[in-house]
Amino acid sequence: MKESSYDLIIRNGQIVTEDGIFQGDIAVCEQKIVQIGSIPSGRKAKLEIDAFGLHVLPGLIDTHVHFNEPGRTDWEGFYTGSRSLAAGGVTTFFDMPLNSSPPTTSTYGFEVKKEAAMQKSILDFGLWGGLVPGNLDSLEPLKDLGVIGFKGFMSDSGIDEFLHVDDCTLFKGMQKIARLGSILALHAESDVITKQLANWYKSQGNRTARDYVASRPVISEIEAVGRAAAYAEITGCKLHIVHASSGKVIKYISEAKQRGVDITVETCPHYLSFTIEDLERLGGMAKCAPPLREREDVESLWETLKSGEIDIIGSDHSPSPPAMKVASDNGDFFSLWGGISGAQTTLNVMLEEGYWRRGIPLEVIVRVTATNPAKRFGLYPRKGTIAVGSDADLTLVDLQSSFVLKKSDLLYRHPQSPYIGKKFRGKVTYTILRGRVVFRRGDIMDNNISGQMV
């Protein structure tokens, strides 16, 4: 290799992998990491970054975002969504199938979504296919087109075009997904429990934030997880439970793992940050499903993360126009859109709440935000780690830099977030996709940079 052939050298950084931290340099050529260690000063590159005082992490992989394009791009789209992720240190994301119109439950829905992502995303991406009643025959064609996996709901999704799966559809879908060698992600809340409780609370005129939370109790997640795990055990389907809201749910998943079920679980930064009291204070901005829980549930999630029982952290970025988050005159909390805007702040939360407040090692944070997602979805070691031969997807962080998140910092289509006004320690300074800088010290660098489908 000629001395001038490097495209990028990152010098003097604290390099963080899932296995440890060490100081060194990273050289990049043709989008790949080609050398790690001590690179002589005589070696030059088209771009050099002095990372002294910074930590170099693998680019985050956000397995759970709702960018809503096409059809609901006024909520969010690939243009604004991918830029907000880049500002948060993310280099690859998986977009959910339900909020776009058409949803990604058919080959046509997939093709139009892929075209939009190819044109507008500055980050690499995967697309989820959907499992809904009536689309079993579409699963194999969607797999052939390259979906990262399939997503289903065990309770009402809130989107008329994306119905929740009945038990028969779920079982048959899991049989088929297992044969295809793919994976099923499930929103696991019992439709019977949540629907009956919601109807009862509303019939009594009880429509506050606490009533909403009471209508979606932790036991509704536990019941759905138990049923899904049983189906997975019988069918051999790989299963991924999304946005578990309590350590009580995680324990049931851990028991299924011990029985040999091929199951993983994700939680989200908001379940690691906020409580019911915060929901009452913040209002619709913090409404989500499953809902925010008690402080003991927040701490139980951190304990299961420490013990290695949580596999993945995904943002579940689910934005909407501001009007959909404001209660009507009668104060009906049930009628508000349930979704939190959090694509830009996942790493900030993990550093502030995890590393600084609870002593979670950086290696663990790398594991759940990059390495485990890459391994679970077949991208490792191309992505999710810092190693020779891997894509040069890197995030540089100044752990000592603190800031208060302002509305003007957010790159979403609608700059709203329950994290506005929160102080964070640990600031993303560079985000690098396949060796090219896409974010640098507050600025998006997106000239001629386009994402690829993974």
N, C-alpha and C positions, 0 to 999 in steps of 0.2 A: 504493500500500500504506500502510495506516495505521501510525503508529508503534507501536501496541500489538498489531499483528497477528502479530509474530514469535512462534513457539512456543519457540525456543531461540536464544541467541547464545553462541557460544564466542569469547572475546576473548583476544588477545595470544599465540596459539599459534604454534609453528613448524609450518607446514603442509607435509606431505610428500606429494608425488605421484610418479608414475613418472618424471616429467621434472625435478623439482627441489624445493628447499626454500625457503620464504619465510615471513616473519612476517606474520600478519594475523588477521582475524576471520572467522567463518562464521555466517551467519544461516540459520535453518531455519523453514519454514512448511509446514504440511500434509505432513509427512514428507519434504520435498524441500529440498535446498540452494537458497536463493534469492539469496544474495549472498555474495561473498568479497572481502575487502579490508579497508578501514578503515571500520568502521561507527561513526557518531557516538555519543558517550556518551548523547545524548538519546534515541536509539532504545532502546526497552525490549522485553523478552520475558517470557514466563511463567517461563522459567528462564534464568539466565545462569551460565556457567562461566568463571572466570578461569583460562586455560590458560598463564599466564606461567610459563616454565621447563619447559613440557611440549611434546612433539611430537604433532601430530595426524595420524594415519595413516588411510587408508581401512580400514574394517572388513575383517578377514581373511575369505577365502572358503576353507573347508576342503573340498576336493573328495573327501575319502576318509575316511569314518568308518563304523564298524560299531556301530550302536546296538541291533541284535538284536531290536527290538520290531516285531510281536508274537511271542510264542512263547518267547523267551529273555530276557525283561525282567529276570530275576534276574541276568543277566550285565551288562546296561546297558540303559537305555531313553531315550526322548526327554526325559523330565523331568530326569533326572540328567545325561544327555549334553549337552543344550543349555545347561544352566547351567554346566557345566565349560568348555564352549567360550566362553561369554560372559566367564567369568573370565579367559580367555586372549586376549581381544580379537577373537574371531571373531563375525561377525554373520550369516553364511550358511554352510550346510554341505550336502553331498550324502551321503546315506546309502546304503551298499552293499546289494545285494539278497540276499545269501546267508545271513546268520546268523539272519534272522527265520524263523519257522515259521507260515504258509507263506512260502517265499521269494518275492521279487518277480519271478517268471518267468511270471506269468499276470495277467490283469486283476483277478481276485479278490485275489491276493496284493498287488497294488498298492493296491487300494481299502482293504483293512484296514490297511495300513501308513500310507497317507495319513491315514486317520481318526485313527489313534493320534498321528501327528505334529501334526495340526491341534489336537488336544486338549491336548497336553502340551509341545510345543516352544515356547520363548520366543524362538527365532531363526527367521529365514527359512530355507527348506530346499528342496532338490531331491532327488528319488528316482531312483536308478539302477534300470533294468530288468536282468534277467539273460538271458544267452545260454547255454543248456544244450542237450544233445542232446534232440531231440523237441519243442522249443518254437518252431520257426521261424515257425509260424502265429500265434504270440502277439506277435511283434515289432511288427507294424503297430498292433494294438489298444493295446499299451502305449505306443507313440509317440503315438497319438491322445489318450491319457489324460495325457500330459505328462511322461514320463520324461526326465531330463536327458541320458540316453544309455544304453548297454548295457555290462554287465560280463561278461567271460568269464574262465575259468581254463584255462591250457594245462597245468596239473599239478593233482594232487589238492587240492581246496579244504579238506579236513578236515571238510566238511559233507556228510552222506549225501544230503541233498535237493538238493544243488547240484553236479552232476557236471561234471568238466572236459570241454572240447570236444575231440572228435577232429578231425582235419584236415578231413574232409568237412564237418562241422557248422560249423567255423570259416570255411571258404571260402564256403559257402552263406550263412552268417549275415552275413558281410561284404558279400556281394553285395546282400543284402536291406537291410542297414543303410545302405549307400551309396544305394540307391534311395529310402530314407526321408529322406535328408538328415541322418541322425543320426551318432553317433560311438560307437566301440567302445573301451572300456578293457580292457586285458588284463593279467592276472597272467602274466608271461612267464618261465616256467621250463619246461624240457623235462621232460615226465612220464617219458619213457623213461630219461633220464639220472638224474633224482633217485630214481626208484623202484628202478632196478637197483642204484645205489650204496647206497641205504638198506638194501635187502635184503642186500647183501653185507656191509656193516659190521655189521649186526645178527646175521647168521649166524656172524660171527667173534667175537661177544660184545663188539664194540666199540660202546659206546653212550654215550660221553661227549659233552660239548658240542662238543669239537673234531671228534669223529666225525660229529656231526650237520652241522656246517659243511662238512666234507669231502664229505658226501653231496649237497650242493647247491652245487657250485662255480660260479664266475662264468661259466664256459663254458656252463653250462646256461641261464643268462639270455641269453647272446649267441646261442646256437643258436635259442632260441625267438623272440628279437627278429628275427633274420634271416628266419626263416620267416614270421612275422606281417607284417613289412615287405614281403616279396615278395607275399604275398596282397593287402595293401593297395594295392600298386603296380598289380596286375592288376585289382582290383575297383574301385578309386577310393574305397575306404572310408576315412573319417577315423579315425585310430588314435591312442590315447593309452596309452602304456606306463606302468604304475604301479610305484611303489617300486623303481626301479633302485638297485642297491646299490653300484655301482662306476663310476668314470669310464670304465673299459674298455667298459661297456655303453653309456654315453652316446655314446661315439665312434661306435659302430655306428649309433646312431639319427641322429647328425649326418650321417653318410654317406648315410643314406636320405633325409634332408631335402634334401641337395644333389642327389639324383636326382629330386627333385620329389614324393616321397611326402608326403602330408598327415599328418604324425606329430608328436606332442609327447611329452614325457617328464616324469615326476614323480619326485622322490626324497622322503625323509622325514627329519625331524629326527634320528631315532635312527641313521640311516646317516651323518649328519654329526657325530655325537657319540661313538659307542661303537665299540669294537673287539672282536675275539675274546677278548682278555684281560679286557675288561669282562664279556663273556658268561660266562666261567668264574667271575668274581668274583660276579656278580649272580645267576647261575643262571637258572631258568625265567622270572624277571621280565623278562629281556631276550631271550627266545627269540622269533624271528619268522622269516618266510619271505618272500623270501630272507633268509638269516641275516646277522648282523653279520660284517664282513670285517676285513682287516688294516688297520693304520694307513695304509699307502700308498693303500688304496682310499678311506679317509675323505678324505685330502688331495686325491686325484684328483677327488672329487666337488666339493670346494670350488673347485678350479681350473676345472672345467667350469661351475660356477655363475658364477664371475667372468667367464668368456668368453661367457656368455649362452646356453650350450648346454642348460642345465636350464630348463625352462619353468615348472614349478609345484612348490611344496612342499605336500604333503598329510600330515596326521598319521598316517594309517592306524591310527587309534585302534581297537584290536581287543582289548577287555577280556574277562575271564572270571572266574568265581569263583576265589578264592585257591587252593582245593584242586587246581585243574587246572594250577597252575603249580609244584606241588611234586612232586619225583621220588619214586617208590616206593622201597622198601628196596633194590632191585637197582640203583638209580641210573640208570634208563633215561631218558636225556634225550630220546630220540625220542618217548616217550609223552606228553610235556608239551604243553599247548596252546601253539600258536605265535601269539602276538599281543602287542603292546606297548600299554599305556595311555599315550597321549600327547596327547590332545585339548587339554588345558589349557596345554601348555607349548611349543607350536610357536614362538610369537613370542619367548618367553624364550630358547629355544635359538638362534634366528636372531640375536638381539641379542647374546647372550653370545659364542657361538662365531663368529658372522659379523662383526657390526659392531665389537665390542670387540676380539676376538682376532685377526681377520684383515683388518680394515679394509674389510669389504664395505659399500658405501654404502647408506644407508637407502632411496634410490630403488630400488636393486636388490631389497632385501628387500620393498618394496611391490610391485614388479613380479611377483615369483614367488609372493607370498602373497595378492594381491588382483587386480591389473590383468590379468595373464595368465590366471588362472582365469576372470575375467569375460569376457574376449575369446574364449577357447577355447569356452566353453559358452553363448555368445549372450546374456550379461547386461550387456555393456558398451554404453554408458556409464551405464546405470541403476545398476550396482554396479561396484565395483572401482576407483573413482577419487574424487577430491574436485573436483567441478565443479558449476557452476550447472545445475540440472535433475536432478542425480543424487540417488538415495536418500541421505538423511542417515545413512549407516552409517559410524561413526567410532570410532576407538580412540585414546585419549589415553594417552601413555606418558611416564613420568619416567625418562629414560635414566640419570640419576645415582643412582637409588635401587637399592640392592642388597639381596638377601635370600637366605636359604637355604631351599629348598623343604622343607616339613614335610608329613608325612602328613595333618595336620589342615587343611592348605591345600587339599587335593584335594576336589573336589565329585563325583567319580565315585561310582557305586553301591558299588564296592569301591575304597577309597583306596589303591591300589597303583601304583607307578611306579618305573622304574629311575632316575628323576631325583631321587628323595627324597634329601636330604642334599647336593644339588649347589647351589653358589652361582651366582646369576644377577645380572647388572647390566642394569637396564631393567625397570621394573615397570608393568604395566597399571593405570591409575588410574580410567579410565572406558571403558565400552563402550556405544555408542549405536546403537540400531537404529531406522532411519527417524525419527530425531529424538527418540526416547525413551530415557532412560537405563535400561539393563538390568543394568549392573554399575557400582558406585561404591565405590572404595577398600576392597575386600574384601567388600562386601555385594552380593548379588543383589537387584535391584529389579524384581520380576516381577509386581507388582500389575496385573491386567487387561492384561498384555502377552502377545500370542500371535503366533506366527510365521505366515508365509504361504508357500505353495508358489510358487517362482519360475518 
